[in-house]
Structures are given as C-alpha cells and as structure tokens.
C-alpha cells in the first residue's frame, strides 16, 4: 500500500472506530440537534429529489438564470417566505436574476443563507436519466452545452429543504431568515451585483452568513469544515497579443501573434514556479486562446483569457505585474512596433477575494454538525485553490461567515480512486454526477441544525 493510500486508510479507521468512541465526551459541548430532524428530512426527500432533477435538467448560464430563479422563488413563496425577484445590478447597468426570501420570527439575529443558481458551458456526459440536453449561445456567440457541473442544483435543493424545515420549526428559533438565490457565481460577479443593488439597505444587514458547497472529493454523507482561509481569490485577466498581418507564405513580412502567444503561454507558466515563494499557493491558468481567421493568413491578434488564484493580495499583485512584463518582453524580443505592443487587462467585475471562515463561528458550527451527523461524518476541510464570491456578503469579514463542504461521491468510488490512482469526476467535469440522495439529506440536516443553533 502506497504512502497516500495508507494515510487515507488510517484516516478512515480513525473516523469509523476512534471518533465514535469519543463522541459521548464531545456531545455535552455540542448543541443538540432536534430528535425529529432526520425523519423529517427523510420525509422531504422524494420532493427534494424531484426538485433537484428538475434543476439539473434545465440549467441556465450566468446572467441568464431567468427560469431557474423563478422556480426557486415560486417554491419559497409556497413555503410562506416573502420573496423579491430581480435583485442585483451588474456593472454594465443590467439587472440580475437574484432572489431574496425573508421570514421574520420575532426579535433575534438575522441569518443570511446563500445558494447560487447558475450552470456552466459544459456538454453533459454523465448518461444519467435526468441529464441536461440544453444548448445555448455563450457570450461569444458560440453554441455550447449547459450543465450543472458545479452542483448549484444541489445547493438550491438543500436551500429549499432547509427553508421548509425552518418554517415548520418556528417555535424552535427566533430572529430573521434571509435566503439568497445568487446569480452568476461562475462569473464571480453575482454577489457583487446583489450588494450593488442595495441588498442590505433593502432587506436588512445580516448578523451571520452561512453557505455550503458540494465536493466531489469527499464522501456522500460527510461534510468538511474549517476556520480560517478556505478558498483562494480569483482574478480574471485578458491578454491580447497583437501582430502584423501578412500572407502565410511570407512570414518575414509580418509579425505572427500566434507564435508570440504560444511563447507567452509557456513563459507564463514559469511565473509561479520561478518567481513566487513556493510556500505561497498560487495558480495561473490560460483557459482560452483565440486567434486566426484562415490557414494561410498570419492574423492581426490573439486573445487569451487567464485566471489567477492566490491566497495573498501581495502575491496576486506580484503575478499580475509579471504577466504584464512577460507579455511585453515577448513582444520586444520579436521587435514588435510600439503601436502593436500587447495589452493586459485585469477584470474589475470578474474578481473575488479569498474566502475566509470566521474561526470561532466555524468551531461553533463544527460542534453543531457533530451533534447532528455524528463525529465520523464531520471532517476538517483543506484550503482549496478554487474560488467563490460568497465572501463578499461578509463585507470584508465584518460579518461572521462560514462555508462548509458537502461530499457527493460514494465511499466505494473514492476507495477505488485511491486504489487505482484514477481521480473521480470533480466539479466542472462533464462526468460530474453527485450521489444525490445522501448528499441532499446530509446538506439539509447540517444546514438546518446550524441555522437552528445560530437562531436559538
């Protein structure tokens, strides 16, 4: 057995054998979950699974969540929430499809629970009976498949299940609930759009922010949670490598931007590996590259879309500066005319800060989850280089906030992955297919227990 496999085996034995033995000593420190919560969630499952499959089979891209938001709003109204739609204002002045649902229940804290709603431009290949067959045009006018490849359908379903439990348990809590259906998380401008539409002035500033995210790398039935840094910041960068067009048969008469772009892509990968402190996590990815009109034409320019992930603002700024210098250096090396130098643009809208869980709040909710799910199903999270915009709702950490992870993959598949070394399909994969029943059940139990603890 390899070292990694041995570690995973030891962790599994610790979870199954030692933690349960410690549970009686931990329990007195934990908030008690309602005894009827698990059977109540179980009774909800058929309806929630139907909602999940509906969300999954009818996905919509960021900025286009018209029907998804309407479905979510309708279901929340039926539960008795006061619902407002079309909350959000993008930087270009267009309205967003955000949903805000309120439930007032006397004096007490105001809790914001957030779910995102948008899907990804991914052609689904899971083969499940409820798979998406939706196709649409992306912002560049290209036809693309659309899929809930990041589990936002799970998130909305967990929100609905939690919303119902909290309505039926109004005698067990006091305060105010603010449930958010957030658009455009995948383009990381949805939370910013809702805040720009005076979210807290219109609906009240929360005292706590709570959210969850599914995780293909964890077992269905488990959650993971931690205090402190949880996810990296995300920065979108556009690089345009410009050239001088000419016929493909006489390259000496022009400047080939495709060649320059190819060299830039290779050099850019050395920025993190050779210019950044290796103890500082960072990832720079060239995700899109477009250039050229015909095989025998040397084109005028190549457009590249980059994404940058860091845990440090200083490292973020360092890498952005290095991207500029690298692009300019390649152009100078090829004697590019001054008026044809590359442009590097950092997006002001597709940016999210690092996600940070309030340590004391996370510790409190960890104990709550242990009481609700059992200690063998509540594990510590790791810092991830993925990004989220949910942290914006905490207003730079002035509002205590926590995001936790819900496992989506069967334990058997995870064990097989460890044995073979072949990764399970993760978020953003066309093969990503959560084991929905235990995932939804676990999410609703965990989220409801945490909300009740906060609002007791």
N, C-alpha and C positions, 0 to 999 in steps of 0.2 A: 504494500500500500504506500503510495507516494506521500510526501510531507503534507501537501494541501488536503489530500483525502483523509489523512489521519487526523488533522485538525478538525475537519468537518465532522468526522465520526465522534471524536471526543466531545465536541460541542453538542452533538445530538444526544449523546448519553447523559451529559450534564443537564440538558433540558428535560429529558424524559425521566431520569432517576433522582438526581440530587435536588433540583429546584422544587419538585413536588413535595419532597420531604421537608424542605424549608418553609413551605407555604403556610403552615399553621403559625409560624413565628412572625411571618411578614404580614399576615392578614390583619392583626389588630391595628397596624399603622395605616391600613388602606380604607378608603371609602367603600361602603358596602353597596354592591350592585343590587337592584331590586330583584327579588327572588323570581318574579314572574317575567323578567325581561326576555330570557332566552325562549320560553314557549310563545311569548307574544311576537317576537321577531320571526319565529318559525311559522306562525300562522300567517304572517305577512308575505312569506317567501314566494308563493305562487304568483301573487300580484306583482311583486317586485321583479321577479324573473321575466314576466311578460313585458314590463316597462323597460327592462334592460335590453331585451331582444329588439324591442321597437326602436329604442335609441340607437342601438348598434346597426340596425339595417337601414337607417335613414340619416346618415351623418351629413354634416354641413361644415364647410371650411370656415376658418377665421374670417370675421367681418360679415359672415353670411348666415348666421345662426337663427334665421327668422322662424322656421318651423320648430326647431329644437327648443328655442326659448318659449315659444307659445305653448308647447306641450308641457314643459316644466311649470310654467305659470298656471296653466289650467289645473294641473294636478295639485299644486299648492293651494290654489283657491278652494278647491273641493275639500281640502282638509281644514279650512277655516282661516287661512292666513290672509292678511291684507296685502295684495300684490300690485306692484308697479312694474310695468314693462318699459322697454326702450330707454333704459338708464345707461348713460355713457356717451361721451363726446370725444371723438378722435381728433388728432392734431390737425387734420385737414377740414375739420368742421362738421363731418358727417356724424350722424347718430349711431350708437351701438345698440346691440340687442340684449343688454344687461337686464337681469331680473332681480328685484328686491322683494322679499316676502317678510312681513312683520307679524309677530304675535306678542302682544303685551299681556303680562300676567302679574300685575302689581309691582310694588317697589322692589328693586334689586338690581343686580348687574345687567348690563347689555352685552350679549354674546353674539358675535358675528361668526357664522359657519359658512364657509365658501366652497362651492363646487364650480369647476369650469365646464364648458359646453362644446367647444369646437373640436373638429376632427382634423385629420391630416391628408395631404395629397398623396395617398398610398393606395395602390391596387391590391385589394384583399386577396390572399391566397390560403386562407385557413381551411376552406372547404366545409365550414360549419353550415348548418341548415339556414341560419339566420344571417349569413354573411352579407355584407354590403355589395350591391351591384351598381351603386351610384357613380356616375361620371359627370364631370363638370369642367368648366374652363377655369384655369388658375389666373392670377393677376397678369401673367404674361401672355394670356390668350391660348395657352396650350391645353389640350384635353387631358384630363387626369382622372384616375380613380379617386374615390374618397373613402376613408376608413377611420373608425375609432381605434387607431393603432396605439394610442397612449392611454386608453382606459377612461376617458372622460365620461363614457357611458356608464361605467362602474361608479364613478364619482356622483353623477346625478342620481343614480338609483339609490346609493347609500344616503344621499341627502333626503330623498323622498321617504325612505324608510325611517330615518331619524326624525323627520318632520312629523310623521304620523305618531311615532312613539311619544314624542314630547307633547303633542296635542292631547293624547289620551292620558298623560301623566301630569296634567297641570296642577294637581293637588300636591305633587312632589317637588315643585320648584317655584321660584318667584323671580321676576325680572322681565327682561325683554329678549326675544329672539330676532335676529336679523339674518335671514337666509339669503345667500347671494348665488345667483346663477351668472357666472362671469363669462363673457365672450372673449375670444381672441387671446387665449393663453399661449397658444403655439406661436403667435407672432409677438408675444410678450408686450402687448400694448393694451390689453383689455382691462386690467386692474387700474392702470393709469387713466384710461378713458372714463371709467366709472368715478374715480376720485375727481377728475376734471369736471364732471357733471354735478359737482357739489354733493356727493354721496352722503357725507357725514352731516352737512348742514341740513339736508332734506330729510334724512332718516335717523339722525342721531349718531353720535360718535360711540363706538363700542368700547367696553372695558377690556374685552378679551377677543382674540381672533383664533379660530380653530379650523383646521383643514386636514385633509388626508390625500394620499396619492397611492395608486396601486403600484406594485413592484413585482415584475416577473422573476426576479432573482430570489424571492422569498416564498415560503410555502403557504399555500392557501390554508386559512385557519389561523395564521400567525400575523401579528403586527410587529413592526420595529419602530423604535422611538429613541430620541436622544436630545439632550440640551446642547446649546451652542451652535456652531456653524453646521448647517445641514446640506446646503447646495451652493454651487458656485454662482457667481454673477455671469450674465450673458451680455455680450456686446456684438452687434451686427456691423460688419464693415464691408463696404463696396470698394473694390479696386478696379479701375478702368485702365488697362494697358493700351496706350494708343500707338498707332503705327503710321506708315506712309504706304498707301495702296499702290499696287502695280500688278502686272501680269505674272502668273505663277512661273512662267518660263524664264523670267529675268529678275530674280530676287534682288540683284545688286542695284536695281533701280528704285527700290523702296525700303521700307523697314517693316519687318514681319512681326506684328503684335502677338501672333500665336506662339512663335518661338520665344519671345520675351516673356509671355505669360507662363509658358512651360518652365522656363528657368526660374521665374519668380516663385512658382508653386514649390519647386524643390528647395530653393533657398529659404523660403518662409518656414519650412519645417525645422530648420536649424535654429530659429529664434528661441523657441522654448528649450531645445536640447543643449544649446551652447551659449545662450545669453542670459538665461534666467536661473536663479538659485534653484538647484534641484530639490530643495526642501520646500519650495513654494509650488503648490499644484497649479498647473496651467495647461490648457489645450487650445491649439489654434488649428482650425479646420477650414479648408477650402471646399465648400459644399456645392457651389455651382460655378460653371465656366461656360461662357457662350461667346462664340466668335466665328466669323467667316460666313460667306454667302454662297460660294461655289468652289469646286475643287481647284480650278486653275486661276483663282484670284487671291492675291495677298490682300487681306482686308485692312480696314482702317482702324479697328479697335477690337478688343476682347474685354468682356465684362466678367468679373469674378465676384462671387458672394462668399464672404468669410464669416465664421462665428468664432468668438473668443470667450473662453471660460477661465475665470480666475477666482481665487478666494480673497485676493488683496487688491485694493484700488491702486496701490502703488505699482504692483506688477501689471495690472491692466494698462495703466498709462505707459509703462515701460514698453510693453509689447506693441501697443498702438504706434508709438514713436518708431519702433524697429520695423514695423510693417511699412511705414512711410519711407524710411531710409532704404529698405530693401528694394521697394518698387522703383524709387528714384535711382538707386545705384545700378540696377539692371539697365534702365533706360540710358543712363550716362555711359555705361560700358559699350552700348551699341550706337553711340553718337546720335542719340535722338535729338531732333531740333527742340529748342527751348519751348516753342509753342505746341509741341506734341508730347510733353512730359506726362507721365501717368497722374491720375487723380485718385486720392484716397479719401473716402467719405465715411465718417462714423455716424451711424443712425442715431437720431435723437429720440426716436419713438420705440425702436426695437432694442430696448435695453432694460435689463432688470438687475437690481443689486443682488448680492449674495443673500441667501435665505438663512435666517438665524432664529433658532428656537430659544425662547427665554428659559434659562436653566432651571430656575425654581418652579416655573409653571410646568415645564416638561417633566420634572421629577414628580410633581403632584399628580399629573395625568398618567404617568407610568404606573404609579401605585393604584390608581383607579382602574386602569386597564388590567392589571394583575388580578384585582378582585373580580373583575367581570369575566375574564377569559381564562384565568389560570396562569401561573408563572411560566409554564412551559411554552405558552403561546405569545409571550411578550419578551422581545429580544432587543438588544441595543442596535441602533442604526449605525451606519457608517456615513462619513462625509461623501457626497456624490458630486461628480463634475457636471451633472445635468443642472438645469436652471429652471426657475419658477418666478412668476411675478407676484405670487400671493404675498410676499413680504412687504410689498408696497402698502397693503392695508394696515400694517402695523405702524405706519408713519415714522420710519427710521428707528424702529424699536421702542418708541414711546408707549405703544400699546403691547402688553404681553401677548405673544403669539406662539403657536405650536402647529407644526405639520407632522403627521406620522404616516408610516407606510403600511399598506395592506398587501400581504402576499397573495399571488394569483396563480401559482404553479403547483401542481400536485407534488407532494413529497417524493413520490416514486420517480417522477421525471427529473426532479432535482438530484436524487441519488444516482440515477442513470447518467446524468450530466457529469457528476463527479467521477463516476467510474470510467466513462468513455473520453472525457475531456471535451465533449461537444456541447457548446452552450445551448441553453434553452432559448426559444424565441423571446426577445425582450421588447419593451416599448419601442415603437416606431418601426418594428418589423412587420412585413405583410403577413407573417405567420403568427403574430401575437394573438393568442386566444385564451383569456383568463378562464380558469375553472370557476364559473360564475357563482354557483350556489354557495359554497363555503366562503368565497370572497365577499359576497354581498352580506351574508349572515354575520361574518366577523366584523365587517365595516360598520354595520348598523348597531351591533351590540357595543362595540368600542366607542363609536361616536355618541350614542345616546348616553352611555354611562358617564363619559367625560362631560357632556353638556349638563347632565343632572348634578354632577359634583360641583361644577362651576356655579350653577344657579340655585344650589340648595339654600 
